Amino acid sequence: MILWKRAAALGFVSWLVPFAISFAVIPVKKSNAPLFATLMYLVVLVTAGVLLARYFRDRPVALGEAVSVGVLWLAMNLGFDYPMFAHGPMTMTPLQYYSEIGLVYLAFPVFALGAARLVHA
């Protein structure tokens, strides 16, 4: 059973942490774009690990629930993120957005699946 309030609150945090850190390391993007991309991918992975542990604290990890929470976080991140990159000073085409940023959020359900499988191995 998904804890919707906890999942939604942590989903917002799953977007906010990488978004805030991206502003802190934006100078790296200008000087070394591949390093910036790698750093941000690592930030998303660490965020996913910490938040999934927080979500499942004091509860057994269920494979389906973990994947569902990961998919929810993927959808939330895209929902919060894409409008900011579709308009305004950071305007990107959908292809640019999904190839540079959006696909990284697939880490949430993929990481959740892998972590839950480890628990049940």
PyMOL commands that set and color helices and strands:
alter all, ss='L'
color gray80, all
select helices_A, chain A and resi 4-24+26-31+33-55+63-86+88-90+94-100+102-119
alter helices_A, ss='H'
color red, helices_A
deselect
rebuild
show_as cartoon
